[in-house]
Amino acid sequence: MDELNTFLKQQQNLYQQNNTYDINICSNISNNISNFNIDEQKFYSIIKKYRKYKLNYSQGKIYQDLNNICTTSCNRNNNIYNYILLDRKNIDYNQQSILVQNKKYENLDLFCNKKKYILEDNYEVLTVHINENLKIFFEIIGNSYQMKIQLSLENGIPNTYFEEYLKEIDNIIQSYSSYT
């Protein structure tokens, strides 16, 4: 938890802005390559723990062209955005590998049409809203089961709120690690 705490505080000090962190549960293949795919049984077992929270579900297609991403859903909503990766770090968090990425997101109005994208696959997501700034995304992209924690921190957030977010992230990662 100390390494995550240090990294997030460094990022808050380095980038004097509101920051969005994507924390992916993963297994490291090498220092720069991570596998986000988690066990399917574990994926569905963990979801059951969060059924008392506010939930959103969506399914459709995902398209990615470099850092531009478009997700479409069956209810005709499109989410188009691009991101800039500000920084990333692989952390060994109590025997569980996590990849923490500080990304700057920007919503877009248009997405380019192409015959071939870097990623074009079926997409399902169950979003668990822990609170306004902390969400868990249980995503199925093609045949890959992924779990991502997203934390949005305002610039100059008081330390008490910061510590509460860290405790909640710790609980989420510990609950993942405890499932066999």
C-alpha positions as CSV (number, residue, x, y, z in Angstrom):
1,M,0.0,0.0,0.0
2,D,2.9,2.3,0.7
3,E,4.2,2.1,-2.9
4,L,0.8,2.9,-4.3
5,N,0.4,5.8,-1.8
6,T,3.8,7.2,-2.8
7,F,3.1,6.9,-6.5
8,L,-0.3,8.6,-6.3
9,K,1.1,11.5,-4.2
10,Q,4.0,11.9,-6.6
11,Q,1.6,12.1,-9.5
12,Q,-0.6,14.6,-7.7
13,N,2.4,16.8,-7.0
14,L,3.9,16.4,-10.5
15,Y,0.7,17.1,-12.4
16,Q,-1.0,20.0,-10.7
17,Q,-4.4,19.1,-12.1
18,N,-7.3,16.7,-11.6
19,N,-5.9,13.2,-12.3
20,T,-7.6,10.0,-13.3
21,Y,-5.9,6.7,-12.3
22,D,-6.7,3.4,-13.9
23,I,-5.6,0.5,-11.6
24,N,-5.7,-2.8,-13.5
25,I,-5.5,-6.1,-11.8
26,C,-2.9,-8.0,-13.9
27,S,-0.1,-10.4,-14.1
28,N,3.2,-9.1,-15.3
29,I,4.9,-10.8,-18.3
30,S,7.8,-8.4,-18.2
31,N,8.6,-5.0,-16.8
32,N,6.7,-3.2,-19.6
33,I,4.2,-5.9,-20.6
34,S,1.1,-6.9,-18.5
35,N,-1.6,-9.4,-19.0
36,F,-5.0,-8.0,-17.9
37,N,-6.9,-11.2,-18.4
38,I,-8.1,-12.7,-15.1
39,D,-9.7,-16.0,-14.3
40,E,-13.4,-16.2,-15.4
41,Q,-14.6,-18.0,-12.3
42,K,-12.9,-15.5,-10.0
43,F,-14.3,-12.6,-12.2
44,Y,-17.9,-13.7,-11.6
45,S,-17.3,-14.6,-8.0
46,I,-16.0,-11.1,-7.2
47,I,-18.9,-9.3,-8.9
48,K,-21.4,-10.9,-6.4
49,K,-19.7,-9.0,-3.6
50,Y,-20.7,-5.7,-5.1
51,R,-24.4,-6.2,-6.0
52,K,-25.5,-3.9,-3.2
53,Y,-23.8,-0.9,-4.8
54,K,-25.1,1.3,-7.6
55,L,-24.5,-0.7,-10.8
56,N,-24.5,0.0,-14.6
57,Y,-24.4,-2.6,-17.3
58,S,-23.7,-2.0,-21.0
59,Q,-22.8,-4.2,-23.9
60,G,-21.8,-3.5,-27.5
61,K,-18.6,-3.1,-29.5
62,I,-15.3,-1.4,-28.7
63,Y,-13.1,0.2,-31.4
64,Q,-9.6,1.5,-30.7
65,D,-7.4,3.5,-33.1
66,L,-4.2,4.3,-31.2
67,N,-5.3,6.3,-28.2
68,N,-8.8,7.1,-29.5
69,I,-11.5,4.7,-28.2
70,C,-15.1,4.3,-29.2
71,T,-17.6,2.1,-27.3
72,T,-21.0,1.6,-28.7
73,S,-23.9,-0.1,-26.8
74,C,-27.2,-1.7,-27.5
75,N,-29.0,1.3,-26.1
76,R,-27.5,3.5,-28.8
77,N,-25.2,5.4,-26.6
78,N,-21.7,6.0,-27.9
79,N,-18.7,6.9,-25.7
80,I,-15.9,8.4,-27.7
81,Y,-12.8,9.7,-26.0
82,N,-9.0,9.8,-26.3
83,Y,-6.4,9.6,-23.6
84,I,-2.9,10.7,-22.9
85,L,-0.9,8.4,-20.8
86,L,0.9,10.7,-18.3
87,D,2.7,8.0,-16.3
88,R,2.4,4.3,-15.4
89,K,3.9,1.9,-12.9
90,N,3.8,-1.8,-12.2
91,I,3.4,-2.4,-8.5
92,D,3.5,-5.6,-6.5
93,Y,0.6,-5.1,-4.1
94,N,0.7,-7.8,-1.4
95,Q,1.5,-10.6,-3.9
96,Q,-1.0,-9.2,-6.4
97,S,0.4,-7.3,-9.5
98,I,-1.4,-4.1,-10.4
99,L,-0.7,-1.6,-13.2
100,V,-1.4,2.0,-12.2
101,Q,-1.8,4.4,-15.1
102,N,-2.3,8.2,-14.8
103,K,-4.4,9.1,-17.8
104,K,-5.8,12.4,-19.0
105,Y,-9.1,11.8,-20.7
106,E,-10.8,14.0,-23.3
107,N,-14.3,13.4,-24.7
108,L,-14.6,13.5,-28.5
109,D,-17.5,14.2,-30.8
110,L,-16.2,12.2,-33.8
111,F,-14.4,8.9,-34.4
112,C,-12.7,8.1,-37.6
113,N,-14.1,5.3,-39.8
114,K,-11.5,2.7,-40.9
115,K,-11.6,-0.8,-42.3
116,K,-9.2,-2.0,-39.7
117,Y,-8.7,-0.9,-36.1
118,I,-6.1,-1.8,-33.5
119,L,-8.9,-3.3,-31.5
120,E,-12.4,-4.2,-32.7
121,D,-14.3,-6.6,-30.5
122,N,-17.4,-7.3,-28.5
123,Y,-17.6,-5.4,-25.2
124,E,-19.5,-5.8,-22.0
125,V,-19.0,-3.8,-18.8
126,L,-20.5,-3.8,-15.4
127,T,-19.6,-0.6,-13.5
128,V,-19.8,-0.6,-9.7
129,H,-20.0,2.9,-8.3
130,I,-18.3,2.8,-4.9
131,N,-18.7,6.6,-4.8
132,E,-18.6,9.6,-7.2
133,N,-14.8,9.4,-7.6
134,L,-14.1,5.6,-7.3
135,K,-15.5,3.0,-9.6
136,I,-14.8,-0.6,-10.4
137,F,-15.1,-1.8,-14.0
138,F,-15.7,-5.5,-14.7
139,E,-15.1,-5.7,-18.4
140,I,-15.3,-8.5,-21.0
141,I,-13.5,-7.6,-24.2
142,G,-13.7,-10.4,-26.6
143,N,-12.6,-13.4,-24.5
144,S,-10.7,-11.4,-22.0
145,Y,-12.1,-10.8,-18.5
146,Q,-10.6,-7.7,-16.9
147,M,-11.0,-5.8,-13.6
148,K,-10.1,-2.1,-13.4
149,I,-10.4,0.3,-10.6
150,Q,-10.8,4.0,-11.6
151,L,-10.0,6.7,-9.2
152,S,-10.5,10.4,-10.0
153,L,-8.6,12.8,-7.7
154,E,-9.1,16.5,-7.6
155,N,-6.1,18.8,-7.4
156,G,-5.3,19.6,-3.8
157,I,-7.6,16.9,-2.3
158,P,-7.4,16.8,1.5
159,N,-5.3,14.0,3.0
160,T,-8.3,12.5,4.9
161,Y,-10.2,11.9,1.7
162,F,-7.0,10.6,0.0
163,E,-6.5,8.1,2.8
164,E,-10.1,6.9,2.6
165,Y,-9.8,6.2,-1.1
166,L,-6.6,4.2,-0.4
167,K,-8.3,2.1,2.2
168,E,-11.2,1.4,-0.2
169,I,-8.7,0.4,-3.0
170,D,-6.9,-1.8,-0.5
171,N,-10.2,-3.5,0.3
172,I,-11.0,-4.1,-3.3
173,I,-7.6,-5.6,-4.2
174,Q,-7.6,-7.7,-1.0
175,S,-11.0,-9.1,-1.8
176,Y,-9.7,-10.0,-5.3
177,S,-6.6,-11.7,-3.8
178,S,-8.7,-13.6,-1.2
179,Y,-10.8,-15.4,-3.9
180,T,-9.4,-18.7,-4.9
